[in-house]
Amino acid sequence: MSSLFHLQKMLAPKFHRMISKPLSVRFTKHFTTATTTNSPYTPRRSLMYVPGNDDRKVSKIPKLGADCVCLDCEDGVALNMKESARNNIRDILDILDTKRVDFNSSECSVRVNSVDSGMCETDLEVVLGGENLPSALHL
């Protein structure tokens, strides 16, 4: 439980404007929904995971046409390539303005390793360590 609290403390300064508080909760027969205050729901029809360390696959992002492209540090990356993936993702985020990788109309998100893996904190420090941030994080 303490690692989750530590994770929340790390994320709060960077994403405080994006964390929504539920306004109302409606219970139905099969599921629970919550309405949030910050932004309207944005439907995403397609989400494409791209390993953050694979330059060949990263170069194909402009042709994907997905609603959201997720740069992956987790399952799509071999254990010995995790550091390379983190640094490559940070480089991609740092130079979004110079269009090294053109996301076109795709949203850019990042998937980090699980908290239990012991690599999540390092992933977050590197990925959130620059001025440009991903539009979403997958934990």
Residue pairs with C-beta under 8 A, 6 or more apart in sequence:
3 115
4 115
6 121
7 115
7 120
7 121
7 124
7 139
10 121
10 124
10 125
10 128
11 19
11 124
11 128
11 137
12 19
14 128
14 133
15 137
17 38
18 38
20 36
20 37
20 38
20 39
21 36
21 37
22 34
22 35
22 36
23 34
23 35
23 36
23 37
24 34
24 35
25 32
25 33
25 34
26 32
26 33
43 67
44 67
44 68
44 107
45 67
46 65
46 66
46 67
46 68
47 66
47 67
47 68
47 69
47 70
48 64
48 66
48 68
48 69
48 70
49 70
49 72
49 76
49 111
50 57
50 58
50 60
50 61
50 69
50 70
50 71
50 72
50 76
51 57
51 72
51 76
51 77
51 85
52 58
52 71
52 72
52 73
52 76
52 77
52 84
52 85
52 86
52 88
52 89
52 92
52 110
53 77
53 81
53 82
53 84
53 85
53 88
54 76
55 88
58 71
58 88
58 92
58 101
59 101
61 69
61 101
61 102
61 103
61 106
62 101
62 102
62 103
62 104
64 106
65 104
65 106
66 106
67 106
67 107
68 106
68 107
68 108
68 109
68 136
69 103
69 106
69 107
69 108
69 109
70 109
70 110
70 111
70 138
71 89
71 92
71 108
71 109
71 110
71 111
71 134
72 85
72 110
72 111
73 82
73 85
73 86
73 89
73 110
73 111
73 112
73 113
73 119
73 123
73 127
74 111
74 112
74 113
74 114
74 138
77 85
82 113
82 119
82 123
86 122
86 123
86 126
86 127
87 126
89 110
89 126
89 127
90 126
90 127
90 129
90 130
91 100
92 100
92 101
93 108
93 127
93 130
93 132
93 133
93 134
94 130
94 131
94 132
96 103
96 108
96 132
97 132
107 135
107 136
108 134
108 135
109 134
109 135
109 136
109 137
109 138
110 127
110 134
110 136
110 137
110 138
111 137
111 138
112 119
112 120
112 123
112 124
112 127
112 137
112 138
112 139
113 119
113 120
113 123
114 120
114 139
115 139
120 139
124 137
127 134
127 137
